[in-house]
Amino acid sequence: MRTLTARAHTRSFSDYSTNQLRALEREHCGTGRCRRCGFVYTPTVRVCPASRRIAIELESRFKAPMSEVRAGQGLCSGKGQVWTVSGNKSAPWRQAVAACAQCPLLTSCTTELDRRLASGEKIRDQILAGRLFSGKGDEIAPEMFDAYADRCGAKTKRRKPTPKRRPTRRAATNRTASPSTPAQEVPASPTGGQLTLFKGAVA
């Protein structure tokens, strides 16, 4: 049992399916202490660390409402991969932008973003302050998310390497060395003309 528990703790929650995470979340609860991991609750901490990590993973998949992890931190805290523009699906980008719109730190994030852009910094493949920036640093308007996702998908298809064809193996055949063809002998002239001409040239 201890071995199984140790393996469960070393396994990343990102490897679990959403249904498995929800089942684990129901187990990491209890009165006074967590009945799954034994974490003792305090008046200020009412969830165990495993339960918090599960909640963060579910939030990163947009399977749970976004919640602020700590006071003074945004909804993206600890879930930065969600605000990284990757793949060719626009739905996660829209959800991240919608989460930014509800974040209490949106105003400060917008001010910081404007400062970075004014200084000439390029923001690439990121969603910051509810604004999406492409790999080239261009801002993509929300109504263009689907078109940009299609372009990303087309790029992915072009980059996909074509599988190399394996050389077809020829069936081994019994190759017997053919006897070398003897060099053809030039028939001697019956009159010995060539020998006469050679002697004449030497003389």
C-alpha positions as CSV (number, residue, x, y, z in Angstrom):
1,M,0.0,0.0,0.0
2,R,2.8,2.4,0.9
3,T,4.5,1.6,-2.4
4,L,1.4,2.5,-4.3
5,T,0.9,5.7,-2.4
6,A,4.5,6.7,-3.1
7,R,4.0,6.0,-6.8
8,A,0.8,8.1,-6.8
9,H,2.7,11.1,-5.3
10,T,5.5,10.9,-7.8
11,R,3.2,10.7,-10.8
12,S,2.4,14.1,-12.2
13,F,-1.2,15.2,-12.1
14,S,-1.0,16.2,-15.7
15,D,-0.8,12.5,-16.6
16,Y,-4.3,11.8,-15.1
17,S,-7.5,12.2,-17.1
18,T,-10.0,14.7,-15.9
19,N,-12.3,12.1,-14.5
20,Q,-9.4,10.6,-12.5
21,L,-8.6,14.0,-11.1
22,R,-12.1,14.6,-10.1
23,A,-12.2,11.3,-8.3
24,L,-8.9,12.1,-6.5
25,E,-10.2,15.5,-5.5
26,R,-13.2,13.8,-3.8
27,E,-10.8,11.6,-1.9
28,H,-8.5,14.5,-0.7
29,C,-11.0,15.9,1.9
30,G,-12.1,15.1,5.4
31,T,-12.8,16.6,8.8
32,G,-9.7,17.8,10.7
33,R,-7.3,16.1,8.3
34,C,-7.3,14.8,4.7
35,R,-8.4,11.2,4.7
36,R,-6.3,10.4,1.7
37,C,-2.9,12.0,2.5
38,G,-3.3,12.7,6.2
39,F,-2.7,16.5,5.9
40,V,-3.8,18.2,9.1
41,Y,-6.0,21.2,8.4
42,T,-5.6,24.6,10.2
43,P,-8.1,27.4,10.6
44,T,-6.5,29.2,7.6
45,V,-5.7,26.1,5.4
46,R,-8.7,24.0,4.7
47,V,-7.3,22.0,1.8
48,C,-4.3,19.8,1.5
49,P,-1.4,20.5,-0.9
50,A,-2.5,17.6,-3.2
51,S,-6.0,19.0,-3.5
52,R,-4.6,22.5,-4.4
53,R,-2.4,20.9,-7.1
54,I,-5.4,19.0,-8.5
55,A,-7.5,22.2,-8.6
56,I,-4.7,24.0,-10.4
57,E,-4.5,21.2,-13.0
58,L,-8.3,21.2,-13.5
59,E,-8.2,25.0,-13.9
60,S,-5.4,24.8,-16.4
61,R,-7.7,22.5,-18.5
62,F,-10.6,24.9,-18.0
63,K,-12.5,22.1,-16.2
64,A,-12.9,24.2,-13.0
65,P,-13.5,27.9,-12.3
66,M,-10.4,30.0,-12.2
67,S,-9.5,31.0,-8.7
68,E,-6.8,33.1,-7.3
69,V,-4.0,30.9,-5.8
70,R,-2.6,33.6,-3.4
71,A,-3.5,37.1,-2.6
72,G,-1.9,39.6,-4.9
73,Q,-1.4,37.0,-7.7
74,G,-3.4,36.7,-10.9
75,L,-5.6,33.9,-12.2
76,C,-2.7,32.8,-14.4
77,S,-0.4,32.2,-11.4
78,G,0.9,28.6,-11.5
79,K,-1.0,28.0,-14.8
80,G,1.3,29.8,-17.2
81,Q,1.1,27.0,-19.8
82,V,-2.5,27.9,-20.5
83,W,-1.5,31.5,-21.5
84,T,1.1,30.2,-23.9
85,V,-0.1,30.2,-27.4
86,S,0.5,26.7,-28.8
87,G,-1.3,24.2,-31.0
88,N,-4.0,25.1,-33.5
89,K,-7.1,25.3,-31.4
90,S,-8.7,28.7,-30.7
91,A,-11.0,27.5,-27.8
92,P,-8.2,27.5,-25.1
93,W,-7.1,31.0,-26.2
94,R,-10.6,32.3,-25.8
95,Q,-10.9,30.8,-22.4
96,A,-7.6,32.3,-21.3
97,V,-8.7,35.7,-22.6
98,A,-12.0,35.4,-20.8
99,A,-10.2,34.5,-17.5
100,C,-8.0,37.6,-17.9
101,A,-11.2,39.7,-18.2
102,Q,-12.2,38.4,-14.7
103,C,-8.8,38.7,-13.1
104,P,-8.5,41.3,-10.3
105,L,-5.0,42.2,-11.6
106,L,-6.1,43.0,-15.2
107,T,-5.5,46.7,-14.8
108,S,-1.9,46.3,-13.5
109,C,-1.2,43.7,-16.2
110,T,-2.4,46.0,-18.9
111,T,-0.2,48.8,-17.6
112,E,2.8,46.6,-17.5
113,L,2.1,45.2,-21.0
114,D,1.8,48.7,-22.5
115,R,5.1,49.7,-20.9
116,R,6.9,46.6,-22.4
117,L,5.4,47.3,-25.8
118,A,6.3,51.0,-25.7
119,S,9.9,50.0,-24.9
120,G,10.0,48.0,-28.1
121,E,9.8,44.6,-26.6
122,K,8.3,41.8,-28.7
123,I,5.7,39.6,-27.0
124,R,5.6,36.2,-28.7
125,D,3.3,33.3,-28.4
126,Q,1.7,34.7,-25.2
127,I,-1.6,35.8,-23.9
128,L,-1.1,38.8,-21.6
129,A,-3.7,41.1,-20.2
130,G,-6.3,39.4,-22.3
131,R,-4.4,40.1,-25.6
132,L,-3.0,37.4,-27.8
133,F,0.4,37.8,-29.5
134,S,1.6,35.6,-32.4
135,G,4.9,33.9,-32.8
136,K,6.1,37.0,-34.8
137,G,4.9,39.4,-32.1
138,D,1.8,40.6,-33.8
139,E,-1.4,41.1,-31.8
140,I,-4.2,39.0,-33.0
141,A,-7.7,40.4,-32.5
142,P,-10.3,38.0,-30.9
143,E,-12.4,37.9,-34.1
144,M,-9.2,36.6,-35.9
145,F,-8.5,33.7,-33.5
146,D,-10.0,31.1,-35.7
147,A,-8.2,32.2,-38.8
148,Y,-4.9,32.3,-36.9
149,A,-5.5,28.8,-35.5
150,D,-6.1,27.6,-39.1
151,R,-2.7,29.2,-40.2
152,C,-1.0,27.5,-37.2
153,G,-2.5,24.2,-38.3
154,A,-1.3,24.7,-41.9
155,K,2.2,25.4,-40.6
156,T,2.2,22.2,-38.5
157,K,1.2,20.2,-41.5
158,R,4.0,21.6,-43.7
159,R,6.6,21.0,-41.0
160,K,5.6,17.4,-40.5
161,P,8.5,15.4,-42.1
162,T,7.6,12.9,-44.7
163,P,8.4,9.3,-43.6
164,K,11.4,7.9,-45.3
165,R,10.8,4.9,-47.4
166,R,12.6,1.9,-46.4
167,P,14.7,0.4,-49.2
168,T,13.0,-2.7,-50.5
169,R,15.1,-5.8,-49.9
170,R,15.8,-7.8,-52.9
171,A,15.6,-11.5,-52.5
172,A,19.0,-13.0,-52.3
173,T,19.9,-15.1,-55.4
174,N,22.6,-17.6,-55.9
175,R,25.0,-15.7,-57.9
176,T,27.7,-18.0,-59.3
177,A,30.7,-16.3,-60.7
178,S,30.6,-16.6,-64.4
179,P,33.9,-17.7,-65.9
180,S,35.8,-14.8,-67.2
181,T,35.6,-14.5,-70.9
182,P,39.0,-15.1,-72.4
183,A,40.4,-12.3,-74.3
184,Q,39.9,-12.7,-78.0
185,E,43.1,-13.4,-79.7
186,V,43.7,-11.5,-82.9
187,P,44.2,-14.0,-85.6
188,A,47.6,-13.8,-87.1
189,S,47.8,-12.7,-90.6
190,P,48.5,-15.7,-92.7
191,T,51.0,-13.7,-94.7
192,G,52.7,-12.1,-91.7
193,G,52.0,-8.6,-93.1
194,Q,51.9,-7.0,-89.7
195,L,55.3,-8.3,-88.8
196,T,56.7,-7.1,-92.1
197,L,55.3,-3.6,-91.5
198,F,56.7,-3.5,-87.9
199,K,60.2,-4.5,-89.1
200,G,60.0,-1.9,-91.8
201,A,59.1,0.9,-89.3
202,V,62.0,-0.1,-87.1
203,A,64.4,-0.1,-89.9
